[in-house]
Amino acid sequence: MPARSLQLDGQKWDVYPSGYITQYTQDEYGLIFSRGSGKDRELRVTRYSPQGTRSREQAFAELSDAQLKDLFEQSQPSFTSPEAGYAR
């Protein structure tokens, strides 16, 4: 699935579904926000429950930029998340 880009506070973040499956399978999905590359790469992770479509790809495509910004504001650093391998 292609990533989407989002401008937040003048910085470009790429957003994509994590692919990590939780016990809630079709009820919640993970998103990874990524900025930079190499050792300077920053990851943030959040989960959300789509209100309409249950397909992961369709639910991601239906998110507006405003909704993605709200999800980013709720996200956590990568070291708190199995989706990002608890990486620092």
Phi and psi in radians as a Rosetta constraint file:
Dihedral C 1 N 2 CA 2 C 2 CIRCULARHARMONIC -1.230 0.35
Dihedral N 2 CA 2 C 2 N 3 CIRCULARHARMONIC 2.575 0.35
Dihedral C 2 N 3 CA 3 C 3 CIRCULARHARMONIC -1.379 0.35
Dihedral N 3 CA 3 C 3 N 4 CIRCULARHARMONIC 2.733 0.35
Dihedral C 3 N 4 CA 4 C 4 CIRCULARHARMONIC -1.900 0.35
Dihedral N 4 CA 4 C 4 N 5 CIRCULARHARMONIC 2.665 0.35
Dihedral C 4 N 5 CA 5 C 5 CIRCULARHARMONIC -1.893 0.35
Dihedral N 5 CA 5 C 5 N 6 CIRCULARHARMONIC 2.590 0.35
Dihedral C 5 N 6 CA 6 C 6 CIRCULARHARMONIC -2.505 0.35
Dihedral N 6 CA 6 C 6 N 7 CIRCULARHARMONIC 2.356 0.35
Dihedral C 6 N 7 CA 7 C 7 CIRCULARHARMONIC -1.652 0.35
Dihedral N 7 CA 7 C 7 N 8 CIRCULARHARMONIC 2.105 0.35
Dihedral C 7 N 8 CA 8 C 8 CIRCULARHARMONIC -2.291 0.35
Dihedral N 8 CA 8 C 8 N 9 CIRCULARHARMONIC 2.093 0.35
Dihedral C 8 N 9 CA 9 C 9 CIRCULARHARMONIC 0.900 0.35
Dihedral N 9 CA 9 C 9 N 10 CIRCULARHARMONIC 0.722 0.35
Dihedral C 9 N 10 CA 10 C 10 CIRCULARHARMONIC 1.339 0.35
Dihedral N 10 CA 10 C 10 N 11 CIRCULARHARMONIC 0.145 0.35
Dihedral C 10 N 11 CA 11 C 11 CIRCULARHARMONIC -2.109 0.35
Dihedral N 11 CA 11 C 11 N 12 CIRCULARHARMONIC 2.489 0.35
Dihedral C 11 N 12 CA 12 C 12 CIRCULARHARMONIC -1.527 0.35
Dihedral N 12 CA 12 C 12 N 13 CIRCULARHARMONIC 2.220 0.35
Dihedral C 12 N 13 CA 13 C 13 CIRCULARHARMONIC -2.060 0.35
Dihedral N 13 CA 13 C 13 N 14 CIRCULARHARMONIC 2.387 0.35
Dihedral C 13 N 14 CA 14 C 14 CIRCULARHARMONIC -1.648 0.35
Dihedral N 14 CA 14 C 14 N 15 CIRCULARHARMONIC 2.427 0.35
Dihedral C 14 N 15 CA 15 C 15 CIRCULARHARMONIC -2.165 0.35
Dihedral N 15 CA 15 C 15 N 16 CIRCULARHARMONIC 2.351 0.35
Dihedral C 15 N 16 CA 16 C 16 CIRCULARHARMONIC -2.691 0.35
Dihedral N 16 CA 16 C 16 N 17 CIRCULARHARMONIC 2.700 0.35
Dihedral C 16 N 17 CA 17 C 17 CIRCULARHARMONIC -1.113 0.35
Dihedral N 17 CA 17 C 17 N 18 CIRCULARHARMONIC 2.515 0.35
Dihedral C 17 N 18 CA 18 C 18 CIRCULARHARMONIC -1.315 0.35
Dihedral N 18 CA 18 C 18 N 19 CIRCULARHARMONIC -0.527 0.35
Dihedral C 18 N 19 CA 19 C 19 CIRCULARHARMONIC 1.446 0.35
Dihedral N 19 CA 19 C 19 N 20 CIRCULARHARMONIC -0.138 0.35
Dihedral C 19 N 20 CA 20 C 20 CIRCULARHARMONIC -1.302 0.35
Dihedral N 20 CA 20 C 20 N 21 CIRCULARHARMONIC 2.293 0.35
Dihedral C 20 N 21 CA 21 C 21 CIRCULARHARMONIC -1.786 0.35
Dihedral N 21 CA 21 C 21 N 22 CIRCULARHARMONIC 2.206 0.35
Dihedral C 21 N 22 CA 22 C 22 CIRCULARHARMONIC -1.724 0.35
Dihedral N 22 CA 22 C 22 N 23 CIRCULARHARMONIC 3.117 0.35
Dihedral C 22 N 23 CA 23 C 23 CIRCULARHARMONIC -1.147 0.35
Dihedral N 23 CA 23 C 23 N 24 CIRCULARHARMONIC -0.286 0.35
Dihedral C 23 N 24 CA 24 C 24 CIRCULARHARMONIC -1.581 0.35
Dihedral N 24 CA 24 C 24 N 25 CIRCULARHARMONIC 0.187 0.35
Dihedral C 24 N 25 CA 25 C 25 CIRCULARHARMONIC 0.384 0.35
Dihedral N 25 CA 25 C 25 N 26 CIRCULARHARMONIC -1.338 0.35
Dihedral C 25 N 26 CA 26 C 26 CIRCULARHARMONIC -1.711 0.35
Dihedral N 26 CA 26 C 26 N 27 CIRCULARHARMONIC 0.031 0.35
Dihedral C 26 N 27 CA 27 C 27 CIRCULARHARMONIC -1.702 0.35
Dihedral N 27 CA 27 C 27 N 28 CIRCULARHARMONIC -0.394 0.35
Dihedral C 27 N 28 CA 28 C 28 CIRCULARHARMONIC -2.527 0.35
Dihedral N 28 CA 28 C 28 N 29 CIRCULARHARMONIC 2.572 0.35
Dihedral C 28 N 29 CA 29 C 29 CIRCULARHARMONIC -2.265 0.35
Dihedral N 29 CA 29 C 29 N 30 CIRCULARHARMONIC 2.655 0.35
Dihedral C 29 N 30 CA 30 C 30 CIRCULARHARMONIC -1.707 0.35
Dihedral N 30 CA 30 C 30 N 31 CIRCULARHARMONIC 2.564 0.35
Dihedral C 30 N 31 CA 31 C 31 CIRCULARHARMONIC -2.185 0.35
Dihedral N 31 CA 31 C 31 N 32 CIRCULARHARMONIC 2.479 0.35
Dihedral C 31 N 32 CA 32 C 32 CIRCULARHARMONIC -1.997 0.35
Dihedral N 32 CA 32 C 32 N 33 CIRCULARHARMONIC 2.271 0.35
Dihedral C 32 N 33 CA 33 C 33 CIRCULARHARMONIC -1.821 0.35
Dihedral N 33 CA 33 C 33 N 34 CIRCULARHARMONIC 2.217 0.35
Dihedral C 33 N 34 CA 34 C 34 CIRCULARHARMONIC -2.227 0.35
Dihedral N 34 CA 34 C 34 N 35 CIRCULARHARMONIC 2.394 0.35
Dihedral C 34 N 35 CA 35 C 35 CIRCULARHARMONIC -2.456 0.35
Dihedral N 35 CA 35 C 35 N 36 CIRCULARHARMONIC 2.373 0.35
Dihedral C 35 N 36 CA 36 C 36 CIRCULARHARMONIC 1.478 0.35
Dihedral N 36 CA 36 C 36 N 37 CIRCULARHARMONIC -2.970 0.35
Dihedral C 36 N 37 CA 37 C 37 CIRCULARHARMONIC -2.632 0.35
Dihedral N 37 CA 37 C 37 N 38 CIRCULARHARMONIC 2.912 0.35
Dihedral C 37 N 38 CA 38 C 38 CIRCULARHARMONIC 1.051 0.35
Dihedral N 38 CA 38 C 38 N 39 CIRCULARHARMONIC -2.498 0.35
Dihedral C 38 N 39 CA 39 C 39 CIRCULARHARMONIC -1.252 0.35
Dihedral N 39 CA 39 C 39 N 40 CIRCULARHARMONIC -0.247 0.35
Dihedral C 39 N 40 CA 40 C 40 CIRCULARHARMONIC -1.587 0.35
Dihedral N 40 CA 40 C 40 N 41 CIRCULARHARMONIC 0.058 0.35
Dihedral C 40 N 41 CA 41 C 41 CIRCULARHARMONIC -1.194 0.35
Dihedral N 41 CA 41 C 41 N 42 CIRCULARHARMONIC 2.347 0.35
Dihedral C 41 N 42 CA 42 C 42 CIRCULARHARMONIC -2.002 0.35
Dihedral N 42 CA 42 C 42 N 43 CIRCULARHARMONIC 2.293 0.35
Dihedral C 42 N 43 CA 43 C 43 CIRCULARHARMONIC -2.088 0.35
Dihedral N 43 CA 43 C 43 N 44 CIRCULARHARMONIC 2.472 0.35
Dihedral C 43 N 44 CA 44 C 44 CIRCULARHARMONIC -2.334 0.35
Dihedral N 44 CA 44 C 44 N 45 CIRCULARHARMONIC 2.564 0.35
Dihedral C 44 N 45 CA 45 C 45 CIRCULARHARMONIC -2.289 0.35
Dihedral N 45 CA 45 C 45 N 46 CIRCULARHARMONIC 2.489 0.35
Dihedral C 45 N 46 CA 46 C 46 CIRCULARHARMONIC -2.559 0.35
Dihedral N 46 CA 46 C 46 N 47 CIRCULARHARMONIC 2.893 0.35
Dihedral C 46 N 47 CA 47 C 47 CIRCULARHARMONIC -2.165 0.35
Dihedral N 47 CA 47 C 47 N 48 CIRCULARHARMONIC 2.656 0.35
Dihedral C 47 N 48 CA 48 C 48 CIRCULARHARMONIC -2.563 0.35
Dihedral N 48 CA 48 C 48 N 49 CIRCULARHARMONIC 2.759 0.35
Dihedral C 48 N 49 CA 49 C 49 CIRCULARHARMONIC -1.969 0.35
Dihedral N 49 CA 49 C 49 N 50 CIRCULARHARMONIC 1.982 0.35
Dihedral C 49 N 50 CA 50 C 50 CIRCULARHARMONIC -1.166 0.35
Dihedral N 50 CA 50 C 50 N 51 CIRCULARHARMONIC 2.531 0.35
Dihedral C 50 N 51 CA 51 C 51 CIRCULARHARMONIC -1.546 0.35
Dihedral N 51 CA 51 C 51 N 52 CIRCULARHARMONIC -0.461 0.35
Dihedral C 51 N 52 CA 52 C 52 CIRCULARHARMONIC -1.958 0.35
Dihedral N 52 CA 52 C 52 N 53 CIRCULARHARMONIC -1.687 0.35
Dihedral C 52 N 53 CA 53 C 53 CIRCULARHARMONIC -1.062 0.35
Dihedral N 53 CA 53 C 53 N 54 CIRCULARHARMONIC 2.438 0.35
Dihedral C 53 N 54 CA 54 C 54 CIRCULARHARMONIC -1.702 0.35
Dihedral N 54 CA 54 C 54 N 55 CIRCULARHARMONIC -0.201 0.35
Dihedral C 54 N 55 CA 55 C 55 CIRCULARHARMONIC -1.204 0.35
Dihedral N 55 CA 55 C 55 N 56 CIRCULARHARMONIC 2.268 0.35
Dihedral C 55 N 56 CA 56 C 56 CIRCULARHARMONIC -0.993 0.35
Dihedral N 56 CA 56 C 56 N 57 CIRCULARHARMONIC -0.809 0.35
Dihedral C 56 N 57 CA 57 C 57 CIRCULARHARMONIC -1.145 0.35
Dihedral N 57 CA 57 C 57 N 58 CIRCULARHARMONIC -0.776 0.35
Dihedral C 57 N 58 CA 58 C 58 CIRCULARHARMONIC -1.195 0.35
Dihedral N 58 CA 58 C 58 N 59 CIRCULARHARMONIC -0.720 0.35
Dihedral C 58 N 59 CA 59 C 59 CIRCULARHARMONIC -1.079 0.35
Dihedral N 59 CA 59 C 59 N 60 CIRCULARHARMONIC -0.709 0.35
Dihedral C 59 N 60 CA 60 C 60 CIRCULARHARMONIC -1.134 0.35
Dihedral N 60 CA 60 C 60 N 61 CIRCULARHARMONIC -0.763 0.35
Dihedral C 60 N 61 CA 61 C 61 CIRCULARHARMONIC -1.122 0.35
Dihedral N 61 CA 61 C 61 N 62 CIRCULARHARMONIC -0.527 0.35
Dihedral C 61 N 62 CA 62 C 62 CIRCULARHARMONIC -1.382 0.35
Dihedral N 62 CA 62 C 62 N 63 CIRCULARHARMONIC -0.231 0.35
Dihedral C 62 N 63 CA 63 C 63 CIRCULARHARMONIC -1.214 0.35
Dihedral N 63 CA 63 C 63 N 64 CIRCULARHARMONIC 2.298 0.35
Dihedral C 63 N 64 CA 64 C 64 CIRCULARHARMONIC -1.412 0.35
Dihedral N 64 CA 64 C 64 N 65 CIRCULARHARMONIC 2.903 0.35
Dihedral C 64 N 65 CA 65 C 65 CIRCULARHARMONIC -1.076 0.35
Dihedral N 65 CA 65 C 65 N 66 CIRCULARHARMONIC -0.651 0.35
Dihedral C 65 N 66 CA 66 C 66 CIRCULARHARMONIC -1.110 0.35
Dihedral N 66 CA 66 C 66 N 67 CIRCULARHARMONIC -0.708 0.35
Dihedral C 66 N 67 CA 67 C 67 CIRCULARHARMONIC -1.158 0.35
Dihedral N 67 CA 67 C 67 N 68 CIRCULARHARMONIC -0.698 0.35
Dihedral C 67 N 68 CA 68 C 68 CIRCULARHARMONIC -1.106 0.35
Dihedral N 68 CA 68 C 68 N 69 CIRCULARHARMONIC -0.679 0.35
Dihedral C 68 N 69 CA 69 C 69 CIRCULARHARMONIC -1.098 0.35
Dihedral N 69 CA 69 C 69 N 70 CIRCULARHARMONIC -0.752 0.35
Dihedral C 69 N 70 CA 70 C 70 CIRCULARHARMONIC -1.065 0.35
Dihedral N 70 CA 70 C 70 N 71 CIRCULARHARMONIC -0.736 0.35
Dihedral C 70 N 71 CA 71 C 71 CIRCULARHARMONIC -1.149 0.35
Dihedral N 71 CA 71 C 71 N 72 CIRCULARHARMONIC -0.657 0.35
Dihedral C 71 N 72 CA 72 C 72 CIRCULARHARMONIC -1.057 0.35
Dihedral N 72 CA 72 C 72 N 73 CIRCULARHARMONIC -0.743 0.35
Dihedral C 72 N 73 CA 73 C 73 CIRCULARHARMONIC -1.129 0.35
Dihedral N 73 CA 73 C 73 N 74 CIRCULARHARMONIC -0.372 0.35
Dihedral C 73 N 74 CA 74 C 74 CIRCULARHARMONIC -1.654 0.35
Dihedral N 74 CA 74 C 74 N 75 CIRCULARHARMONIC -0.112 0.35
Dihedral C 74 N 75 CA 75 C 75 CIRCULARHARMONIC -1.230 0.35
Dihedral N 75 CA 75 C 75 N 76 CIRCULARHARMONIC 2.865 0.35
Dihedral C 75 N 76 CA 76 C 76 CIRCULARHARMONIC -2.153 0.35
Dihedral N 76 CA 76 C 76 N 77 CIRCULARHARMONIC 2.727 0.35
Dihedral C 76 N 77 CA 77 C 77 CIRCULARHARMONIC -1.059 0.35
Dihedral N 77 CA 77 C 77 N 78 CIRCULARHARMONIC 2.706 0.35
Dihedral C 77 N 78 CA 78 C 78 CIRCULARHARMONIC -1.042 0.35
Dihedral N 78 CA 78 C 78 N 79 CIRCULARHARMONIC -0.519 0.35
Dihedral C 78 N 79 CA 79 C 79 CIRCULARHARMONIC -1.226 0.35
Dihedral N 79 CA 79 C 79 N 80 CIRCULARHARMONIC -0.118 0.35
Dihedral C 79 N 80 CA 80 C 80 CIRCULARHARMONIC -1.705 0.35
Dihedral N 80 CA 80 C 80 N 81 CIRCULARHARMONIC 0.045 0.35
Dihedral C 80 N 81 CA 81 C 81 CIRCULARHARMONIC -2.285 0.35
Dihedral N 81 CA 81 C 81 N 82 CIRCULARHARMONIC 2.341 0.35
Dihedral C 81 N 82 CA 82 C 82 CIRCULARHARMONIC -1.152 0.35
Dihedral N 82 CA 82 C 82 N 83 CIRCULARHARMONIC -0.493 0.35
Dihedral C 82 N 83 CA 83 C 83 CIRCULARHARMONIC -1.018 0.35
Dihedral N 83 CA 83 C 83 N 84 CIRCULARHARMONIC -0.594 0.35
Dihedral C 83 N 84 CA 84 C 84 CIRCULARHARMONIC -1.774 0.35
Dihedral N 84 CA 84 C 84 N 85 CIRCULARHARMONIC 0.201 0.35
Dihedral C 84 N 85 CA 85 C 85 CIRCULARHARMONIC 1.222 0.35
Dihedral N 85 CA 85 C 85 N 86 CIRCULARHARMONIC 0.400 0.35
Dihedral C 85 N 86 CA 86 C 86 CIRCULARHARMONIC 0.956 0.35
Dihedral N 86 CA 86 C 86 N 87 CIRCULARHARMONIC 0.540 0.35
Dihedral C 86 N 87 CA 87 C 87 CIRCULARHARMONIC -1.325 0.35
Dihedral N 87 CA 87 C 87 N 88 CIRCULARHARMONIC 2.496 0.35
